[in-house]
Amino acid sequence: MHMKMPCLIACFTIAPDTGVVRFVHIMAAILNGHTQSDSDWTYVGSKVNATTGSRRTETYNTTLVGTTKLRDGSVYLDPTAIDFKRWRQSHAGRVPTYSIFSPT
């Protein structure tokens, strides 16, 4: 995450009775790494288990701008499962014409 990072996120559900996987949203974007001044990530941290001494994996979350970049790059979205019109968004510049948020 130190530079621009290509990211692919797939969101899915698994039917508890059959185990069938249903993809509901697939997004792709190039995000700015956490050390850049215009980072698309925030550091959440890493906790140590006091009893075992084991450490949780370093964790980062996307900022609203980073999440919006991913959502702009939606390559698949099941509108019966997701109402994207309710999502908050924050664009660092103009809305890309390929974005699901584009007015055209």
Kinemage of the C-alpha trace (Angstrom):
@kinemage 1
@onewidth
@group {chain A} dominant
@subgroup {mainchain}
@vectorlist {calphas} color= white
{ca met a 1} P 0.000 0.000 0.000
{ca his a 2} L 2.986 2.308 -0.307
{ca met a 3} L 2.186 3.329 -3.878
{ca lys a 4} L -0.738 3.074 -6.231
{ca met a 5} L -2.323 -0.331 -5.755
{ca pro a 6} L -4.627 -2.184 -8.147
{ca cys a 7} L -7.542 -3.566 -6.124
{ca leu a 8} L -10.289 -6.011 -7.003
{ca ile a 9} L -13.133 -6.518 -4.534
{ca ala a 10} L -15.812 -9.181 -4.946
{ca cys a 11} L -18.911 -9.148 -2.728
{ca phe a 12} L -21.018 -12.273 -2.547
{ca thr a 13} L -23.589 -14.185 -0.552
{ca ile a 14} L -23.611 -17.896 0.237
{ca ala a 15} L -26.966 -19.649 0.540
{ca pro a 16} L -26.921 -21.401 3.945
{ca asp a 17} L -29.003 -24.375 2.769
{ca thr a 18} L -27.217 -25.129 -0.542
{ca gly a 19} L -23.843 -23.391 -0.278
{ca val a 20} L -24.439 -21.719 -3.642
{ca val a 21} L -22.320 -18.596 -4.111
{ca arg a 22} L -24.059 -15.562 -5.632
{ca phe a 23} L -21.916 -12.608 -6.679
{ca val a 24} L -23.679 -9.305 -6.021
{ca his a 25} L -20.956 -6.715 -6.669
{ca ile a 26} L -17.494 -6.722 -8.250
{ca met a 27} L -15.352 -3.552 -8.190
{ca ala a 28} L -11.902 -2.658 -9.515
{ca ala a 29} L -9.784 0.464 -8.998
{ca ile a 30} L -6.254 1.748 -8.557
{ca leu a 31} L -6.016 3.254 -5.086
{ca asn a 32} L -3.359 5.491 -3.548
{ca gly a 33} L -1.268 3.750 -0.894
{ca his a 34} L -1.496 4.646 2.791
{ca thr a 35} L 1.810 6.559 2.857
{ca gln a 36} L 0.803 8.980 0.106
{ca ser a 37} L -0.521 12.419 1.024
{ca asp a 38} L -3.772 11.727 -0.845
{ca ser a 39} L -4.142 8.206 0.548
{ca asp a 40} L -7.283 6.178 -0.101
{ca trp a 41} L -6.654 4.147 3.068
{ca thr a 42} L -6.668 4.750 6.816
{ca tyr a 43} L -4.677 2.636 9.255
{ca val a 44} L -6.870 0.815 11.754
{ca gly a 45} L -4.147 -0.966 13.681
{ca ser a 46} L -3.037 -4.306 14.972
{ca lys a 47} L -3.934 -5.734 18.361
{ca val a 48} L -1.924 -8.145 20.487
{ca asn a 49} L -3.711 -10.891 22.383
{ca ala a 50} L -2.463 -10.431 25.969
{ca thr a 51} L -2.912 -14.130 26.779
{ca thr a 52} L -1.248 -15.731 23.749
{ca gly a 53} L 0.951 -12.888 22.511
{ca ser a 54} L -0.342 -13.387 18.968
{ca arg a 55} L -0.770 -10.282 16.844
{ca arg a 56} L -3.664 -9.565 14.528
{ca thr a 57} L -2.805 -8.747 10.915
{ca glu a 58} L -2.243 -5.065 10.156
{ca thr a 59} L -5.600 -3.632 9.102
{ca tyr a 60} L -6.524 -0.734 6.806
{ca asn a 61} L -9.907 0.604 5.695
{ca thr a 62} L -10.651 2.614 2.597
{ca thr a 63} L -11.577 6.267 3.005
{ca leu a 64} L -14.858 7.482 1.509
{ca val a 65} L -12.917 8.728 -1.565
{ca gly a 66} L -11.232 5.305 -1.876
{ca thr a 67} L -14.536 3.479 -1.517
{ca thr a 68} L -16.073 5.795 -4.134
{ca lys a 69} L -13.185 5.006 -6.523
{ca leu a 70} L -13.904 1.300 -6.082
{ca arg a 71} L -17.616 1.830 -6.633
{ca asp a 72} L -16.893 3.983 -9.706
{ca gly a 73} L -15.103 0.917 -11.069
{ca ser a 74} L -18.051 -1.433 -10.648
{ca val a 75} L -17.726 -4.148 -13.270
{ca tyr a 76} L -20.752 -6.087 -12.027
{ca leu a 77} L -23.610 -5.054 -9.770
{ca asp a 78} L -26.803 -6.984 -9.064
{ca pro a 79} L -29.466 -4.257 -8.663
{ca thr a 80} L -31.870 -6.762 -7.076
{ca ala a 81} L -29.399 -7.174 -4.195
{ca ile a 82} L -27.897 -3.668 -3.927
{ca asp a 83} L -29.532 -0.226 -4.042
{ca phe a 84} L -26.457 1.848 -4.907
{ca lys a 85} L -28.464 5.083 -5.135
{ca arg a 86} L -28.415 5.166 -1.305
{ca trp a 87} L -24.592 5.101 -1.080
{ca arg a 88} L -22.649 8.113 0.112
{ca gln a 89} L -19.918 9.169 -2.281
{ca ser a 90} L -17.031 11.582 -2.427
{ca his a 91} L -15.135 12.132 -5.666
{ca ala a 92} L -11.640 13.645 -5.610
{ca gly a 93} L -12.364 15.149 -9.045
{ca arg a 94} L -15.018 14.798 -11.695
{ca val a 95} L -17.271 11.753 -11.753
{ca pro a 96} L -15.879 9.389 -14.418
{ca thr a 97} L -18.226 8.706 -17.331
{ca tyr a 98} L -17.959 4.950 -16.659
{ca ser a 99} L -19.059 5.377 -13.020
{ca ile a 100} L -22.375 4.095 -11.734
{ca phe a 101} L -22.761 7.602 -10.252
{ca ser a 102} L -22.367 9.322 -13.631
{ca pro a 103} L -25.430 11.372 -14.606
{ca thr a 104} L -24.974 10.397 -18.275
